[in-house]
Amino acid sequence: MSPRMSSDERREEILAAATRAFAAHGYHGTSTDAVAREAGISQPYVVRMFGGKLALFLEVFASVGERVDATFAAVVDERPFDPDDEDDWGRLGHAYKAMLADDPMLLPVLLHGFAAGAVPEIGAVGRRAMGRIFATVQRTGCTPDAARDFLAHGMLLTILGSMGAPAATLGGEDSPVADLTRCTFGELLTPATEALASGS
């Protein structure tokens, strides 16, 4: 028999299952029953541990935002950052890409969280996350406008990735969005990006 899980281990297992479920179907399209099935446990256990779907989604969404912020903070803190050096900005961009490639579930959870922002509690978590990330990028010493432009470019990468534009472009699609994808991704448009965009 496998050893019995501790409550902390079970909690992490449920959060991982919830991340997969919310990534696939979003906040509104996912039930606690679906999360329970994904985790291989009973639905009442999920509710007892987290209190309901909203609390569970808030924890998953907040965790993803914290991971993005921590990824940028690690680059900013690694060594001195020159806001006038394109290579340093490239380090930030590559770190974000590597994070998403390491865990493709993060991108759809982010997008589903932003899309569900009309739910007051979810909107508040999204605003806090974006505010923290903006403040972290400003720690590079850049201007607020430069931090905004970096995040805007990152959001365009995220949206194009979510609609499969990198995979379609690398597959030979000839369209205005393919031109936009090549322009936006630049050297990041690689087969690894194609795998990321397809969620594989």
C-alpha positions in Angstrom: 0.0 0.0 0.0 1.2 3.5 -0.7 1.7 5.7 2.4 -1.2 7.9 3.5 -1.0 11.5 2.3 -0.7 14.3 4.8 -3.4 17.0 4.6 -0.8 19.4 3.1 0.1 16.9 0.4 -3.6 16.3 -0.3 -4.1 20.0 -0.5 -1.3 20.4 -3.1 -2.7 17.5 -5.1 -6.1 19.2 -5.2 -4.6 22.5 -6.2 -2.7 20.8 -9.1 -5.9 19.1 -10.2 -7.9 22.4 -9.9 -5.2 24.1 -12.0 -5.6 21.6 -14.8 -9.4 21.8 -14.6 -9.6 25.6 -14.6 -7.0 25.8 -17.4 -9.2 23.6 -19.6 -12.6 25.0 -18.8 -12.2 28.3 -17.0 -13.9 29.5 -13.8 -17.5 29.4 -15.0 -17.1 26.1 -16.8 -15.6 24.2 -14.0 -17.3 22.6 -11.0 -16.0 21.3 -7.7 -17.2 17.9 -8.9 -14.9 18.2 -12.0 -12.0 19.1 -9.8 -12.7 16.2 -7.5 -12.8 13.8 -10.5 -9.5 15.2 -11.7 -8.0 14.7 -8.3 -9.5 11.3 -7.8 -11.3 12.2 -4.6 -14.8 13.0 -3.4 -16.5 16.4 -4.1 -17.4 16.9 -0.4 -13.7 16.6 0.5 -12.8 19.4 -2.0 -15.5 21.6 -0.5 -14.5 20.8 3.1 -10.9 21.7 2.4 -11.4 24.8 0.3 -15.0 26.0 1.1 -16.2 26.1 -2.5 -15.3 26.8 -6.1 -14.6 30.5 -5.8 -12.2 30.1 -2.9 -10.4 27.3 -4.9 -10.1 29.4 -8.0 -8.9 32.4 -6.1 -6.1 30.3 -4.6 -5.1 28.9 -8.0 -5.3 32.3 -9.8 -3.3 34.1 -7.0 -0.7 31.4 -7.1 -0.2 31.8 -10.8 0.2 35.6 -10.4 2.7 35.1 -7.6 4.7 32.8 -9.8 4.9 35.3 -12.6 6.0 38.0 -10.2 8.6 35.7 -8.6 9.9 34.8 -12.1 10.5 38.5 -12.9 11.8 39.3 -9.5 14.5 36.5 -9.8 15.8 38.1 -13.0 15.8 41.6 -11.5 17.6 40.4 -8.4 20.0 38.2 -10.2 22.4 40.9 -11.2 22.4 44.7 -12.0 19.7 45.5 -14.6 20.3 48.2 -17.2 16.9 49.5 -18.4 18.6 50.8 -21.5 20.0 47.4 -22.4 17.9 45.3 -24.8 19.7 42.1 -23.6 18.5 42.7 -20.0 14.9 43.1 -21.2 15.5 39.9 -23.2 16.4 38.1 -20.0 13.0 39.1 -18.5 11.2 37.9 -21.7 13.0 34.6 -21.8 12.3 33.9 -18.2 8.6 34.4 -18.8 8.7 32.1 -21.8 10.7 29.4 -19.9 8.1 29.6 -17.0 5.2 29.0 -19.4 7.1 26.2 -21.2 7.8 24.5 -17.9 4.1 24.6 -17.0 1.7 25.2 -19.9 -1.3 25.3 -17.6 -0.3 28.7 -16.3 -1.1 30.6 -19.5 -4.8 29.5 -19.7 -5.3 30.0 -16.0 -4.1 33.6 -16.4 -6.4 34.3 -19.3 -9.4 32.6 -17.6 -8.7 34.7 -14.5 -8.6 37.9 -16.4 -11.8 37.0 -18.3 -13.6 36.3 -15.1 -12.6 39.6 -13.6 -16.3 40.7 -13.5 -16.6 38.5 -10.4 -15.5 41.0 -7.8 -13.2 38.7 -5.8 -11.5 37.4 -9.0 -11.1 40.9 -10.3 -9.4 42.0 -7.1 -6.9 39.1 -7.2 -6.1 40.0 -10.9 -5.6 43.7 -10.0 -3.3 42.8 -7.1 -1.3 40.5 -9.3 -0.8 43.0 -12.1 0.1 45.7 -9.6 2.8 43.6 -8.0 4.2 42.6 -11.4 4.2 46.2 -12.6 6.1 47.2 -9.4 8.6 44.4 -9.9 9.3 45.4 -13.5 9.8 49.0 -12.3 12.5 47.8 -10.0 14.7 47.5 -13.1 15.0 51.3 -12.9 12.9 51.8 -16.0 10.2 54.4 -16.4 6.6 53.6 -15.8 6.0 53.9 -19.5 8.7 51.3 -20.2 7.3 48.9 -17.6 3.8 49.3 -19.2 5.2 48.7 -22.7 7.0 45.5 -21.5 3.8 44.2 -19.9 1.7 45.1 -22.9 4.1 43.2 -25.1 3.9 40.2 -22.7 0.1 40.2 -22.8 0.2 40.2 -26.6 2.5 37.2 -26.5 0.1 35.5 -24.1 -3.0 36.2 -26.2 -1.4 35.1 -29.4 -0.1 32.0 -27.7 -3.5 31.2 -26.4 -5.1 31.3 -29.8 -2.5 29.0 -31.3 -1.0 31.7 -33.5 2.6 30.5 -33.1 1.8 26.9 -34.1 -0.2 28.2 -37.1 2.6 30.5 -38.2 5.3 27.9 -37.9 2.9 25.5 -39.8 3.0 27.9 -42.8 -0.2 29.9 -42.3 0.0 33.1 -44.4 -2.2 35.7 -42.8 -2.1 39.1 -41.1 -2.1 37.4 -37.7 0.9 35.3 -38.9 2.7 38.6 -39.7 1.7 40.0 -36.3 3.0 36.8 -34.6 6.4 36.9 -36.3 6.7 40.6 -35.5 5.7 40.0 -31.8 7.6 36.8 -31.0 10.7 37.5 -33.1 13.4 35.0 -32.1 11.1 33.4 -29.5 9.1 31.9 -32.4 10.5 28.4 -32.3 9.2 24.8 -32.2 9.3 25.0 -28.4 6.9 28.0 -28.6 4.7 25.9 -30.9 4.6 23.1 -28.2 3.8 25.7 -25.6 0.9 27.2 -27.6 -0.6 23.8 -28.2 -0.4 22.9 -24.5 1.7 19.8 -25.1 
